[in-house]
């Protein structure tokens, strides 16, 4: 069995990471801190964005949001620990006083042992990074950065709002301070080949990231990419193509990189295509089966 798993996976699972680090069941609780994003100005934004992910409880306090998730979990796992996950939009895109107020409130919730902050590489001022460094010294901290692709032509096409150089500088700045960095990528972006997607995995491996979330491009309603797709449909990866690419990407990622997500999880009511993504656990199981069939593990193709 792969050494970084508790459930017979062939890659480094988040469940293993948490259990090994904290010695107990750990859950991430998504919180909506009412943050915005610099890429929303003038009605723009990434072409696949429909206004930001999150739990859509922005009218409730952080404590209320947390308890909605925590109470049912406590009934099944009464001794669990929790990480407050600031998920919606760019969660460092605010004055430092606002960040401190929200983060400290979350850390004061009972049984919260750390923070997971999702943001963008262009929302990390020196002042913000200094505060993150201070947080990292007194609590568990993860910072999630969206990249989506390591190819500037793709970032321009999807209107990402920053380039690969900006992202790389942010990663190096955070890593120099010992902050855990998790990166989001999307497979199947328009005009990208399998080779380009594999190159993104190789690029991130060289940067020494700590975790990764791998998504499949899907077409959500009320987005620019939906308009593009409905006006002139382009190829979306089939389930078989996606699984093939993910399996190879995992081989190019060091075994110590935590695989925090390995498929998308769209809301059915917002999804146009591809419909196969709805059956999330089927995709996860098929990735396991394909890795076993190929007899491969995460890190197999990494050159020491």
C-alpha positions as CSV (number, residue, x, y, z in Angstrom):
1,X,0.0,0.0,0.0
2,X,1.2,3.6,-0.7
3,X,2.7,5.0,2.4
4,X,0.7,8.2,2.4
5,X,-2.8,6.8,2.6
6,X,-5.1,5.1,5.1
7,X,-7.6,3.8,2.5
8,X,-5.7,2.0,-0.1
9,X,-5.2,4.9,-2.5
10,X,-2.2,5.2,-4.7
11,X,-1.7,8.9,-4.0
12,X,-1.2,11.1,-0.9
13,X,-4.6,11.7,0.6
14,X,-5.8,14.6,2.7
15,X,-7.3,12.2,5.2
16,X,-3.8,10.7,5.8
17,X,-2.2,14.1,6.0
18,X,-4.6,15.3,8.7
19,X,-4.6,12.1,10.7
20,X,-0.8,11.9,10.6
21,X,-0.4,15.6,11.6
22,X,-3.1,15.9,14.3
23,X,-3.8,12.4,15.4
24,X,-7.5,12.7,15.0
25,X,-10.3,13.3,12.5
26,X,-10.1,16.8,11.0
27,X,-12.8,18.5,9.0
28,X,-12.5,21.7,6.9
29,X,-15.5,24.0,7.4
30,X,-16.2,26.4,4.5
31,X,-16.8,30.0,5.6
32,X,-18.0,32.9,3.5
33,X,-16.2,36.0,4.7
34,X,-17.9,38.3,2.2
35,X,-14.7,38.9,0.4
36,X,-14.6,40.1,-3.2
37,X,-12.0,39.6,-6.0
38,X,-9.9,42.1,-8.0
39,X,-10.9,40.3,-11.1
40,X,-14.6,41.3,-10.8
41,X,-14.0,44.9,-11.7
42,X,-15.9,46.2,-14.7
43,X,-18.0,43.1,-14.8
44,X,-15.0,41.0,-15.8
45,X,-13.6,37.9,-14.0
46,X,-12.3,34.5,-15.0
47,X,-14.5,33.2,-17.8
48,X,-15.6,30.2,-15.8
49,X,-16.5,32.1,-12.6
50,X,-20.1,32.6,-11.7
51,X,-19.5,34.8,-8.7
52,X,-17.3,32.8,-6.4
53,X,-17.5,29.5,-4.6
54,X,-18.5,29.1,-1.0
55,X,-21.3,28.1,1.2
56,X,-23.6,31.0,0.2
57,X,-24.2,31.9,3.9
58,X,-22.8,35.4,3.6
59,X,-25.7,36.8,5.6
60,X,-24.9,34.7,8.7
61,X,-22.0,35.3,11.1
62,X,-18.9,33.2,10.9
63,X,-19.9,31.4,14.0
64,X,-23.4,30.6,12.7
65,X,-21.9,29.3,9.5
66,X,-19.5,27.2,11.4
67,X,-22.1,25.6,13.6
68,X,-24.4,24.7,10.8
69,X,-21.7,22.4,9.5
70,X,-20.2,21.4,12.9
71,X,-23.2,20.3,14.8
72,X,-24.2,17.3,12.6
73,X,-20.5,16.3,12.4
74,X,-20.1,16.3,16.1
75,X,-22.9,13.8,16.5
76,X,-21.0,11.2,14.4
77,X,-17.4,12.2,15.3
78,X,-17.6,13.9,18.7
79,X,-13.9,14.3,19.2
80,X,-13.1,16.0,15.8
81,X,-11.0,19.0,15.2
82,X,-11.8,21.7,12.6
83,X,-10.0,24.0,10.2
84,X,-11.8,27.2,9.2
85,X,-11.7,27.4,5.4
86,X,-12.2,30.8,4.0
87,X,-13.2,29.7,0.5
88,X,-15.4,32.2,-1.4
89,X,-13.5,34.6,-3.7
90,X,-10.1,36.1,-2.8
91,X,-9.8,35.9,1.0
92,X,-6.9,38.3,1.3
93,X,-8.5,41.0,-0.8
94,X,-9.4,43.4,1.9
95,X,-7.7,45.9,4.3
96,X,-5.5,44.2,6.9
97,X,-7.8,45.2,9.7
98,X,-10.6,43.3,8.1
99,X,-8.5,40.2,7.6
100,X,-7.3,40.2,11.2
101,X,-10.9,40.6,12.5
102,X,-12.2,37.7,10.5
103,X,-9.3,35.3,10.9
104,X,-9.0,35.9,14.6
105,X,-12.7,35.3,15.1
106,X,-12.5,32.0,13.3
107,X,-9.5,30.9,15.4
108,X,-11.5,31.7,18.6
109,X,-14.2,29.2,17.7
110,X,-13.9,26.1,20.0
111,X,-12.0,23.2,18.4
112,X,-10.7,25.2,15.4
113,X,-7.0,24.3,15.1
114,X,-6.1,26.3,12.0
115,X,-7.0,28.3,8.9
116,X,-7.2,27.5,5.2
117,X,-7.2,30.7,3.2
118,X,-8.1,30.6,-0.5
119,X,-6.8,33.6,-2.5
120,X,-5.0,34.8,-5.6
121,X,-1.3,35.5,-6.2
122,X,-2.0,39.1,-7.0
123,X,-3.7,39.6,-3.6
124,X,-0.7,39.1,-1.4
125,X,0.8,42.5,-0.4
126,X,3.8,42.6,1.8
127,X,1.6,43.6,4.7
128,X,-0.7,40.6,4.2
129,X,2.2,38.2,3.8
130,X,3.8,39.5,7.1
131,X,0.5,38.8,8.9
132,X,0.2,35.4,7.3
133,X,3.8,34.7,8.5
134,X,2.8,35.7,12.1
135,X,-0.3,33.5,11.9
136,X,1.8,30.6,10.7
137,X,3.9,30.7,13.8
138,X,1.0,30.3,16.2
139,X,-1.5,28.1,14.3
140,X,-1.8,25.6,11.4
141,X,-2.1,27.6,8.2
142,X,-2.7,26.7,4.5
143,X,-2.9,29.2,1.7
144,X,-4.6,28.1,-1.5
145,X,-3.7,29.8,-4.7
146,X,-5.6,29.5,-8.0
147,X,-3.3,29.0,-11.0
148,X,-5.4,26.8,-13.3
149,X,-2.6,26.5,-15.9
150,X,1.1,27.1,-16.2
151,X,0.7,28.6,-19.7
152,X,0.4,32.3,-20.0
153,X,-1.6,32.1,-23.3
154,X,-4.2,30.1,-21.4
155,X,-4.3,32.5,-18.5
156,X,-4.9,35.3,-20.9
157,X,-7.7,33.4,-22.7
158,X,-9.5,32.7,-19.4
159,X,-9.0,36.3,-18.2
160,X,-7.2,35.2,-15.1
161,X,-5.9,38.7,-14.5
162,X,-2.3,37.7,-13.6
163,X,0.5,35.8,-15.3
164,X,2.6,32.8,-14.3
165,X,5.5,35.0,-13.1
166,X,3.2,36.7,-10.6
167,X,2.0,33.3,-9.3
168,X,5.6,31.9,-9.1
169,X,6.8,34.9,-7.1
170,X,3.9,34.5,-4.6
171,X,4.6,30.8,-4.1
172,X,8.3,31.5,-3.5
173,X,7.4,34.3,-1.0
174,X,5.1,32.1,1.0
175,X,7.4,29.0,0.9
176,X,10.3,31.1,2.1
177,X,8.3,31.8,5.3
178,X,7.4,28.1,5.8
179,X,3.7,28.6,4.8
180,X,2.0,25.6,3.4
181,X,0.9,26.3,-0.2
182,X,-1.9,24.5,-2.1
183,X,-2.5,25.2,-5.8
184,X,-5.6,24.8,-7.9
185,X,-5.4,23.6,-11.5
186,X,-8.0,22.9,-14.2
187,X,-7.7,20.2,-16.8
188,X,-9.5,20.7,-20.1
189,X,-9.2,24.4,-20.5
190,X,-9.9,25.6,-24.1
191,X,-7.0,25.0,-26.6
192,X,-4.9,23.0,-24.1
193,X,-3.5,19.7,-25.1
194,X,-2.8,16.7,-22.8
195,X,0.9,17.6,-23.0
196,X,0.2,21.1,-21.8
197,X,-1.7,19.8,-18.8
198,X,1.1,17.4,-17.9
199,X,3.5,20.3,-18.2
200,X,1.5,22.2,-15.6
201,X,1.9,19.3,-13.1
202,X,5.6,19.2,-13.8
203,X,6.0,22.9,-13.4
204,X,4.2,22.8,-10.0
205,X,6.3,19.9,-8.8
206,X,9.5,21.9,-9.5
207,X,8.1,24.8,-7.4
208,X,7.9,22.6,-4.4
209,X,4.2,23.1,-3.6
210,X,2.7,21.3,-0.6
211,X,-0.7,20.4,-1.9
212,X,-2.8,20.4,-5.1
213,X,-6.5,20.5,-6.1
214,X,-7.1,19.1,-9.6
215,X,-10.4,20.1,-11.2
216,X,-12.1,19.3,-14.5
217,X,-13.3,22.2,-16.6
218,X,-17.1,22.3,-16.5
219,X,-19.5,24.8,-18.0
220,X,-21.5,26.6,-15.3
221,X,-24.6,28.6,-16.2
222,X,-24.5,32.4,-16.3
223,X,-20.7,32.6,-17.1
224,X,-18.7,33.8,-20.0
225,X,-17.5,30.3,-20.8
226,X,-21.1,29.2,-21.0
227,X,-21.7,31.9,-23.7
228,X,-18.7,30.7,-25.6
229,X,-19.7,27.1,-25.4
230,X,-23.3,27.6,-26.4
231,X,-22.3,29.9,-29.3
232,X,-19.6,27.6,-30.6
233,X,-19.2,24.3,-28.7
234,X,-15.6,23.2,-28.1
235,X,-14.3,19.9,-27.0
236,X,-14.7,19.0,-23.3
237,X,-12.7,16.1,-21.9
238,X,-14.5,12.8,-21.7
239,X,-14.3,11.0,-18.4
240,X,-11.8,8.6,-19.9
241,X,-9.6,11.4,-21.2
242,X,-9.7,13.2,-17.8
243,X,-8.8,10.0,-15.9
244,X,-5.9,9.3,-18.3
245,X,-4.5,12.9,-17.7
246,X,-4.9,12.8,-13.9
247,X,-3.2,9.5,-13.6
248,X,-0.2,10.8,-15.5
249,X,-0.1,14.1,-13.7
250,X,0.0,12.2,-10.4
251,X,3.1,10.3,-11.6
252,X,4.9,13.7,-12.1
253,X,4.0,15.0,-8.6
254,X,6.3,14.2,-5.6
255,X,4.8,11.7,-3.3
256,X,4.9,14.2,-0.4
257,X,2.5,16.6,-2.2
258,X,-1.0,16.2,-0.7
259,X,-3.7,15.5,-3.3
260,X,-6.5,17.6,-1.7
261,X,-9.0,17.3,-4.6
262,X,-8.9,15.1,-7.7
263,X,-12.1,16.0,-9.5
264,X,-14.7,18.7,-9.8
265,X,-17.8,18.9,-7.7
266,X,-20.3,21.1,-9.6
267,X,-23.8,21.9,-8.4
268,X,-26.3,19.9,-10.6
269,X,-28.6,22.9,-11.0
270,X,-25.7,25.1,-12.3
271,X,-24.1,22.6,-14.6
272,X,-24.4,22.7,-18.4
273,X,-21.7,20.1,-19.3
274,X,-20.1,17.6,-18.9
275,X,-22.8,15.6,-17.1
276,X,-20.4,12.8,-16.2
277,X,-19.0,15.0,-13.4
278,X,-22.2,14.7,-11.4
279,X,-21.1,11.2,-10.4
280,X,-18.2,12.3,-8.4
281,X,-17.5,9.1,-6.5
282,X,-17.7,7.1,-9.8
283,X,-14.9,9.3,-11.2
284,X,-12.8,8.8,-8.0
285,X,-13.3,5.0,-8.1
286,X,-12.4,4.9,-11.8
287,X,-9.1,6.8,-11.1
288,X,-8.3,4.3,-8.4
289,X,-9.0,1.4,-10.9
290,X,-7.0,2.9,-13.6
291,X,-4.0,3.5,-11.4
292,X,-4.2,-0.1,-10.2
293,X,-4.6,-1.3,-13.8
294,X,-1.4,0.6,-14.8
295,X,0.3,-0.3,-11.5
296,X,1.3,3.2,-10.9
297,X,1.7,5.5,-7.9
298,X,2.1,9.2,-7.3
299,X,5.6,10.2,-7.9
300,X,6.6,7.3,-10.2
301,X,8.0,9.6,-12.9
302,X,9.7,12.1,-10.6
303,X,13.4,12.3,-11.3
304,X,15.3,12.3,-7.9
